[in-house]
Amino acid sequence: MNHNAPLPLAHLTGNRPRVLTLAQLREHGVSASEAAERPWQQILPGVFLLHAGPATSEERLHAALLYAGRRGAGEAMITGLAALALYRFASAPPLLALSHIDVLVPGTRRLRSTGDVRIVRAHTAPRSQEVTGLPVAPVARAVADAVAQLSDAGTVRRLLSEAVRSGHCEPAAVVRELTVARLLNRAHVVDAVESLLAEGRAIAEDRLYQVVRGYELPDPVWNADLRIPGGPHLGGVDAYWPEHAVAVEIDTRAPRQGEDEEWSECVRKRETLERLGVTVVHITPRKLRDWPEQQAAVIRTALTASGDREPAAYLVVLPR
């Protein structure tokens, strides 16, 4: 082959990343020995950068995916800090500053980390999201994979906070992934999770307030403690309409270790209130975020239906 002649790779001209596997080069009639004589670089096993000089961030990402998916055994996707950079997290380093690109692959893959690619395995692979044309792990999974490599408490806290505050995902989704990854035995992660849940609850409470005001529901007593007169404390609710005996609770529980007792207590409280004639409406933060009109309709229906029920027991309502 005449090495001075242009190769049939016209589809790589322009702004596209100039990265191909050896198998793809062979499809273009370029052998391994011919590729080695070109001013190209084998930046990963079986993956060539078709120009001299350093790879761009986009080319590093494409190369990592080509390396991880070159045998076609299941989908590979960007995860960890690289994924968060693609999601434009302000708290994640820019792609150029990352020493490694984390790639999530099915747990059955026999593939090793190499060069600047770090292989992360998933027992159950999530469905990827497309970001800038690349398969990327969902935010909650990417956060967990990033946290697994971090020891700085401040960085972990900022990543978790941004994931929730910017509306990428709910706290429960992040905690679920951290639990599966067995990261909740690290003190700095536990501290960050406690802050995350507190912030997530504050955001959800504000959304509930906006639903009540925005859809012109009657004003409730906010953050109320309910008691039987002269009797026991029944528990707190996020909103309570005494005239209708309707309570709303935001379910911000996350799947963490040792939550059976907490869940049992929630069930006991709900059953006790319902025996006393109180309708308890449970709403998740995600529903408040994604379907506020529907949640307003659920609350309105409960308030309207109160006129058809037997009167509820009289309860003392105190600020929580």
Backbone hydrogen bonds, N-H to C=O, Kabsch-Sander energy under -0.5 kcal/mol:
donor,donor_aa,acceptor,acceptor_aa,energy
3,H,1,M,-0.8
5,A,2,N,-1.5
9,L,7,L,-2.6
12,L,9,L,-2.0
13,T,10,A,-1.8
16,R,13,T,-0.6
19,V,17,P,-1.6
20,L,48,F,-2.1
22,L,46,G,-2.1
25,L,21,T,-2.2
26,R,22,L,-2.4
27,E,23,A,-1.6
28,H,24,Q,-0.8
28,H,25,L,-0.9
29,G,26,R,-1.9
30,V,25,L,-2.5
31,S,29,G,-0.6
35,A,31,S,-2.4
36,A,32,A,-2.0
37,E,33,S,-1.0
38,R,34,E,-0.6
38,R,35,A,-0.9
40,W,38,R,-1.8
41,Q,49,L,-2.2
43,I,41,Q,-1.2
43,I,47,V,-0.8
44,L,47,V,-1.4
47,V,44,L,-2.8
48,F,20,L,-3.5
49,L,41,Q,-3.6
50,L,18,R,-2.6
50,L,48,F,-0.6
51,H,49,L,-0.9
60,R,56,T,-2.3
61,L,57,S,-2.1
62,H,58,E,-2.4
63,A,59,E,-2.6
64,A,60,R,-2.4
65,L,61,L,-2.2
66,L,62,H,-2.5
67,Y,63,A,-2.6
68,A,64,A,-2.4
69,G,65,L,-2.1
70,R,66,L,-0.6
70,R,67,Y,-0.7
72,G,69,G,-1.6
74,G,72,G,-1.2
77,M,104,L,-1.8
78,I,135,P,-2.5
79,T,102,D,-2.4
82,A,79,T,-0.7
83,A,79,T,-1.0
84,L,80,G,-2.0
85,A,81,L,-2.3
86,L,82,A,-1.8
87,Y,83,A,-1.9
88,R,85,A,-1.2
89,F,84,L,-2.6
92,A,89,F,-0.9
97,A,94,P,-1.4
98,L,95,L,-1.5
101,I,116,D,-3.3
102,D,79,T,-0.6
102,D,100,H,-0.6
103,V,118,R,-2.5
104,L,77,M,-3.4
105,V,120,V,-2.6
107,G,122,A,-2.4
109,R,106,P,-2.0
111,L,109,R,-1.1
114,T,117,V,-1.7
117,V,114,T,-2.7
118,R,101,I,-2.5
118,R,116,D,-0.5
119,I,117,V,-0.6
120,V,103,V,-2.9
122,A,105,V,-2.1
129,Q,136,V,-3.7
131,V,129,Q,-0.7
131,V,134,L,-2.5
134,L,131,V,-2.1
136,V,129,Q,-3.1
137,A,78,I,-3.2
142,A,138,P,-2.6
143,V,139,V,-2.9
144,A,140,A,-1.9
145,D,141,R,-2.4
146,A,142,A,-2.0
147,V,143,V,-3.0
148,A,144,A,-1.9
149,Q,146,A,-1.5
150,L,147,V,-1.7
153,A,151,S,-0.6
156,V,152,D,-2.1
157,R,153,A,-2.5
158,R,154,G,-2.3
159,L,155,T,-2.4
160,L,156,V,-2.3
161,S,157,R,-2.5
162,E,158,R,-2.5
163,A,159,L,-2.0
164,V,160,L,-1.4
165,R,161,S,-3.3
166,S,162,E,-2.1
167,G,164,V,-1.6
168,H,163,A,-1.1
169,C,163,A,-1.6
173,A,170,E,-0.7
174,V,170,E,-1.4
175,V,171,P,-2.8
176,R,172,A,-2.3
177,E,173,A,-1.8
178,L,174,V,-2.4
179,T,175,V,-2.3
180,V,176,R,-2.4
181,A,177,E,-2.1
182,R,179,T,-1.5
183,L,178,L,-2.6
186,R,183,L,-1.4
187,A,185,N,-0.5
189,V,186,R,-0.7
190,V,186,R,-2.4
191,D,187,A,-2.4
192,A,188,H,-1.4
193,V,189,V,-2.4
194,E,190,V,-2.3
195,S,191,D,-1.8
196,L,192,A,-2.3
197,L,193,V,-2.8
198,A,194,E,-1.9
199,E,195,S,-2.5
200,G,196,L,-3.0
201,R,197,L,-2.3
202,A,198,A,-2.0
203,I,199,E,-2.2
204,A,200,G,-2.3
205,E,201,R,-2.8
206,D,202,A,-1.9
207,R,203,I,-2.0
208,L,204,A,-2.3
209,Y,205,E,-2.2
210,Q,206,D,-2.1
211,V,207,R,-2.2
212,V,208,L,-2.4
213,R,209,Y,-2.4
214,G,210,Q,-3.2
215,Y,211,V,-1.9
216,E,213,R,-1.2
217,L,212,V,-2.6
221,V,240,Y,-3.3
222,W,220,P,-0.6
223,N,238,D,-2.6
224,A,237,V,-1.3
225,D,318,L,-3.8
226,L,235,G,-2.3
227,R,316,V,-1.9
228,I,232,P,-1.8
231,G,228,I,-3.4
234,L,226,L,-2.8
235,G,226,L,-0.9
237,V,224,A,-2.6
238,D,248,V,-1.5
239,A,248,V,-1.5
240,Y,221,V,-1.7
241,W,246,V,-2.8
244,H,241,W,-1.2
245,A,241,W,-1.7
246,V,241,W,-1.3
247,A,279,T,-3.3
248,V,239,A,-2.7
249,E,281,V,-2.7
251,D,249,E,-0.6
251,D,283,I,-2.8
252,T,250,I,-1.2
256,R,254,A,-1.7
259,E,256,R,-0.9
263,W,259,E,-2.8
264,S,260,D,-2.5
265,E,261,E,-2.1
266,C,262,E,-2.0
267,V,263,W,-2.3
268,R,264,S,-2.5
269,K,265,E,-2.4
270,R,266,C,-2.3
271,E,267,V,-2.6
272,T,268,R,-2.4
273,L,269,K,-2.5
274,E,270,R,-2.4
275,R,271,E,-2.0
276,L,272,T,-1.3
277,G,274,E,-1.4
278,V,273,L,-2.7
279,T,245,A,-2.7
280,V,278,V,-0.6
281,V,247,A,-3.3
281,V,279,T,-0.6
282,H,280,V,-0.6
283,I,249,E,-2.5
288,L,284,T,-2.0
289,R,285,P,-2.0
290,D,286,R,-3.2
291,W,287,K,-2.4
295,Q,291,W,-1.9
296,A,292,P,-2.3
297,A,293,E,-1.9
298,V,294,Q,-1.9
299,I,295,Q,-2.3
300,R,296,A,-2.6
301,T,297,A,-2.4
302,A,298,V,-2.0
303,L,299,I,-2.3
304,T,300,R,-2.6
305,A,301,T,-2.5
306,S,302,A,-0.8
306,S,303,L,-0.5
307,G,304,T,-1.1
308,D,305,A,-1.7
309,R,306,S,-1.2
313,A,276,L,-2.8
316,V,227,R,-3.2
318,L,225,D,-2.8
318,L,316,V,-0.6
320,R,223,N,-2.8
